Amino acid sequence: MPEFRVGYGFAAHRLVEGTKLVIGGLEIDVPLSLEGDYDADVLVHSIVDALLGAANLGDIRENFPSTDSKYVGIASLRLLELVKIKLSNGGYEIENIDATIIAELPQLRDLREYMASAIATELGVDLYQVSIKLTSTDGLGCTAGGKGAAAAAVVCLHEISPEDKDEENGVGSEEEFEDE
């Protein structure tokens, strides 16, 4: 029987005036940006932390230090690509991802499917394995009355049997990523 592992991730960033708001790998056309490391994508950051945590591989900052020049300004979807490699090398596959964006940004509601699709594509999983929800705190809580955005994610991984791991192909390696 395969072993299942569950991970949880959370990310929150301050909203500031800007021209590039990235959530779920999508650039949202609003005069705001999120302040944070990489591209400050709270949704993908929470998923990265959940995936790494489920595999007991640390967290986003431990694996992708923002002080390392190769990660400065990197698209968070590229970080998902690296996490996919780490999971495969560790003998894990993604069972499902369930994430919630917490923000006072109603324009995100119509983009949830596109975000789920971008994340599923990057991780090589089916769309039905990625659930994205959106809620607000009605001006309270972790988003500081609309001054920030946050996301929480829960993931389930399952162990790949040694036979299945040998049959895996097309995942690549971290070294190949660094050579790009």
C-alpha positions as CSV (number, residue, x, y, z in Angstrom):
1,M,0.0,0.0,0.0
2,P,1.4,3.4,-0.9
3,E,2.3,5.9,1.8
4,F,0.5,9.2,1.7
5,R,2.0,12.4,3.0
6,V,0.2,15.7,3.7
7,G,1.7,19.2,3.7
8,Y,0.5,22.7,4.5
9,G,1.8,26.0,3.2
10,F,0.9,29.6,3.9
11,A,2.2,32.9,2.3
12,A,1.2,36.5,2.8
13,H,2.5,39.6,1.1
14,R,1.8,43.3,1.3
15,L,0.0,45.0,-1.6
16,V,1.8,48.1,-2.9
17,E,1.3,50.4,-5.9
18,G,2.9,48.8,-8.9
19,T,2.3,47.4,-12.4
20,K,2.8,43.6,-12.0
21,L,0.5,41.6,-9.8
22,V,1.3,37.8,-10.2
23,I,-1.0,35.3,-8.5
24,G,-1.2,31.7,-9.6
25,G,1.3,32.3,-12.3
26,L,-0.9,34.8,-14.0
27,E,-0.2,38.5,-14.4
28,I,-3.4,40.4,-13.2
29,D,-4.1,43.7,-14.8
30,V,-4.5,46.0,-11.7
31,P,-2.3,49.0,-10.6
32,L,-0.9,46.9,-7.7
33,S,2.0,44.5,-7.0
34,L,2.7,42.2,-4.1
35,E,5.9,43.0,-2.2
36,G,8.0,39.9,-1.6
37,D,10.7,37.6,-2.8
38,Y,10.8,36.0,-6.3
39,D,7.7,37.3,-8.1
40,A,5.8,37.5,-4.8
41,D,3.1,35.0,-6.0
42,V,1.4,34.1,-2.7
43,L,-0.6,31.3,-4.2
44,V,2.4,29.5,-5.8
45,H,4.5,30.2,-2.7
46,S,2.0,28.5,-0.4
47,I,1.8,25.5,-2.8
48,V,5.7,25.3,-3.0
49,D,5.9,25.2,0.9
50,A,3.1,22.6,1.1
51,L,4.8,20.3,-1.4
52,L,8.2,20.7,0.2
53,G,6.7,20.2,3.7
54,A,4.8,17.0,2.7
55,A,8.1,15.5,1.4
56,N,10.0,16.7,4.5
57,L,12.3,18.8,2.3
58,G,12.2,22.1,4.2
59,D,10.6,25.3,2.9
60,I,10.8,27.7,0.0
61,R,13.6,29.9,1.5
62,E,15.7,26.9,2.5
63,N,15.5,25.4,-1.0
64,F,15.5,28.6,-3.1
65,P,17.4,31.3,-1.1
66,S,16.3,34.8,-2.2
67,T,20.0,35.8,-1.6
68,D,21.1,33.6,-4.4
69,S,21.2,35.6,-7.6
70,K,19.7,32.7,-9.7
71,Y,16.5,33.1,-7.8
72,V,16.1,36.9,-7.7
73,G,13.0,37.8,-9.7
74,I,12.4,34.2,-10.8
75,A,8.9,33.3,-11.8
76,S,7.3,31.2,-9.1
77,L,6.0,28.7,-11.7
78,R,9.7,27.9,-12.4
79,L,10.1,27.1,-8.7
80,L,7.3,24.7,-9.0
81,E,9.2,23.0,-11.8
82,L,12.2,22.6,-9.5
83,V,9.9,21.2,-6.7
84,K,8.5,18.7,-9.2
85,I,12.1,17.4,-9.8
86,K,12.8,17.2,-6.0
87,L,9.5,15.3,-5.5
88,S,10.3,12.9,-8.3
89,N,13.9,12.3,-7.0
90,G,12.5,11.7,-3.6
91,G,10.0,9.1,-4.8
92,Y,6.8,11.1,-4.6
93,E,3.9,12.0,-6.9
94,I,1.2,14.6,-6.3
95,E,-2.2,13.2,-5.4
96,N,-4.0,16.6,-5.1
97,I,-3.6,20.3,-4.2
98,D,-6.3,22.3,-2.5
99,A,-5.5,26.1,-2.1
100,T,-7.3,29.2,-1.0
101,I,-6.4,32.8,-2.0
102,I,-7.3,35.3,0.7
103,A,-7.6,38.8,-0.8
104,E,-9.9,41.7,-1.3
105,L,-9.5,41.3,-5.1
106,P,-12.8,40.3,-6.7
107,Q,-11.3,40.4,-10.1
108,L,-9.5,37.1,-9.2
109,R,-12.7,35.2,-9.1
110,D,-12.9,34.6,-12.9
111,L,-9.2,33.6,-13.1
112,R,-9.3,30.6,-10.7
113,E,-9.5,28.0,-13.5
114,Y,-6.6,29.7,-15.4
115,M,-4.5,29.6,-12.3
116,A,-5.3,26.0,-11.6
117,S,-4.5,25.1,-15.2
118,A,-1.1,27.0,-15.1
119,I,-0.2,25.2,-11.9
120,A,-1.4,21.8,-13.1
121,T,0.6,22.2,-16.3
122,E,3.8,23.2,-14.6
123,L,3.5,20.2,-12.2
124,G,2.5,17.7,-14.9
125,V,-0.8,16.8,-13.1
126,D,-4.4,16.7,-14.3
127,L,-6.5,19.8,-13.8
128,Y,-8.9,17.9,-11.5
129,Q,-6.0,17.4,-9.0
130,V,-5.7,21.2,-8.4
131,S,-8.4,23.1,-6.6
132,I,-8.2,26.9,-6.2
133,K,-10.7,28.8,-4.1
134,L,-11.0,32.5,-3.3
135,T,-12.2,34.2,-0.2
136,S,-11.9,37.5,1.6
137,T,-11.7,38.4,5.3
138,D,-14.3,41.1,4.9
139,G,-11.7,43.7,5.9
140,L,-10.3,41.8,8.8
141,G,-7.5,39.3,9.5
142,C,-4.3,38.4,7.7
143,T,-4.9,40.7,4.6
144,A,-4.9,43.8,6.9
145,G,-8.2,45.2,5.5
146,G,-7.2,44.9,1.8
147,K,-3.5,45.9,2.3
148,G,-2.2,42.5,1.5
149,A,-3.0,39.1,0.0
150,A,-2.4,35.7,1.3
151,A,-2.8,32.0,0.3
152,A,-3.0,28.7,2.1
153,A,-2.5,25.3,0.5
154,V,-2.8,21.7,1.6
155,V,-1.3,18.9,-0.6
156,C,-1.4,15.2,-0.6
157,L,1.6,13.2,-2.0
158,H,1.9,9.5,-2.5
159,E,5.0,7.4,-2.6
160,I,6.1,6.0,-5.9
161,S,7.1,2.3,-5.9
162,P,10.6,1.7,-7.0
163,E,9.3,0.0,-10.2
164,D,7.2,3.1,-11.0
165,K,10.1,5.4,-10.2
166,D,12.3,3.6,-12.7
167,E,9.6,4.1,-15.4
168,E,9.3,7.9,-14.7
169,N,10.7,10.0,-17.6
170,G,10.8,13.5,-18.7
171,V,11.2,15.1,-15.3
172,G,14.8,16.3,-15.7
173,S,17.2,17.4,-13.0
174,E,18.0,20.5,-11.0
175,E,21.3,20.7,-12.9
176,E,19.5,20.9,-16.2
177,F,17.4,23.7,-14.8
178,E,20.5,25.7,-13.7
179,D,22.0,25.3,-17.2
180,E,19.0,27.1,-18.8
